[in-house]
Amino acid sequence: MSTTRPLPVSQTQALHAPALRAAVVAGALLAGAGGAWVLRTFDPTAAGSLFPPCVFHLFTGLWCPGCGITRALHALAHGDVLRAWAMNPLVVIALPLLGLMLWQWAVDRRVLPRPLHRVAHDGWVWIGVLLVFGVLRNLPWWPFAWMAPG
């Protein structure tokens, strides 16, 4: 009768880290491919679209930071970067950054320069950017009016 001593949690997590990373990356790629297919197939601006409208915009008449994301992703799925930029410039900037962050995590190597890495991984920066973008895109005068979807 042999008794085995369980590994400490940190060693157990280290053993599963590559499998976890591979599963997360595979899931992200699968979700991205499925989302790209849906956005390429269905038009969010068509009558009777399966994509719901923004509830915040319906109730307030204001543009939230996420308004236009579905239309921007639809435009990107069709290769139209300028139309995507017109719908939601923040998503056009953030999407490649989020992809690089996922890749950096998956390969466990720094890909982003140190200052960008520090800023990109700070949740308070993301919250601040979303709040500032949400306010600025509702200002009706130049130079902010272009941030509204459309």
Solvent accessible surface area in square Angstrom, and as a share of the most:
residue,aa,sasa,rsa
1,M,233,1.04
2,S,100,0.65
3,T,122,0.71
4,T,123,0.71
5,R,219,0.80
6,P,116,0.73
7,L,94,0.47
8,P,80,0.50
9,V,108,0.62
10,S,77,0.50
11,Q,94,0.42
12,T,50,0.29
13,Q,119,0.53
14,A,68,0.52
15,L,118,0.59
16,H,112,0.50
17,A,29,0.23
18,P,90,0.57
19,A,65,0.51
20,L,103,0.51
21,R,55,0.20
22,A,64,0.49
23,A,64,0.49
24,V,63,0.36
25,V,35,0.20
26,A,58,0.45
27,G,37,0.36
28,A,40,0.31
29,L,121,0.60
30,L,137,0.68
31,A,71,0.55
32,G,44,0.42
33,A,63,0.49
34,G,36,0.35
35,G,31,0.30
36,A,50,0.39
37,W,157,0.55
38,V,45,0.26
39,L,22,0.11
40,R,132,0.48
41,T,70,0.41
42,F,81,0.34
43,D,58,0.30
44,P,20,0.13
45,T,79,0.46
46,A,51,0.39
47,A,108,0.84
48,G,84,0.81
49,S,36,0.23
50,L,105,0.52
51,F,42,0.18
52,P,115,0.72
53,P,89,0.56
54,C,45,0.27
55,V,92,0.53
56,F,96,0.40
57,H,54,0.24
58,L,119,0.59
59,F,169,0.70
60,T,68,0.40
61,G,49,0.47
62,L,88,0.44
63,W,67,0.23
64,C,27,0.16
65,P,39,0.24
66,G,29,0.28
67,C,6,0.03
68,G,8,0.07
69,I,61,0.31
70,T,49,0.29
71,R,69,0.25
72,A,0,0.00
73,L,48,0.24
74,H,32,0.14
75,A,5,0.04
76,L,49,0.24
77,A,27,0.21
78,H,88,0.39
79,G,60,0.57
80,D,59,0.31
81,V,84,0.48
82,L,149,0.74
83,R,110,0.40
84,A,0,0.00
85,W,94,0.33
86,A,33,0.26
87,M,4,0.02
88,N,1,0.00
89,P,5,0.03
90,L,31,0.15
91,V,18,0.10
92,V,25,0.15
93,I,101,0.51
94,A,12,0.09
95,L,79,0.39
96,P,82,0.51
97,L,33,0.17
98,L,84,0.42
99,G,40,0.38
100,L,68,0.34
101,M,30,0.13
102,L,56,0.28
103,W,137,0.48
104,Q,12,0.05
105,W,94,0.33
106,A,29,0.22
107,V,64,0.37
108,D,104,0.54
109,R,179,0.65
110,R,113,0.41
111,V,52,0.30
112,L,6,0.03
113,P,87,0.55
114,R,148,0.54
115,P,89,0.56
116,L,75,0.37
117,H,41,0.18
118,R,147,0.54
119,V,75,0.43
120,A,3,0.03
121,H,89,0.40
122,D,56,0.29
123,G,45,0.43
124,W,199,0.70
125,V,52,0.30
126,W,63,0.22
127,I,85,0.43
128,G,30,0.29
129,V,60,0.34
130,L,75,0.37
131,L,117,0.58
132,V,87,0.50
133,F,18,0.07
134,G,10,0.09
135,V,96,0.55
136,L,47,0.23
137,R,2,0.01
138,N,43,0.22
139,L,45,0.22
140,P,105,0.66
141,W,141,0.49
142,W,217,0.76
143,P,52,0.33
144,F,49,0.20
145,A,49,0.38
146,W,121,0.42
147,M,26,0.12
148,A,26,0.20
149,P,15,0.09
150,G,73,0.70
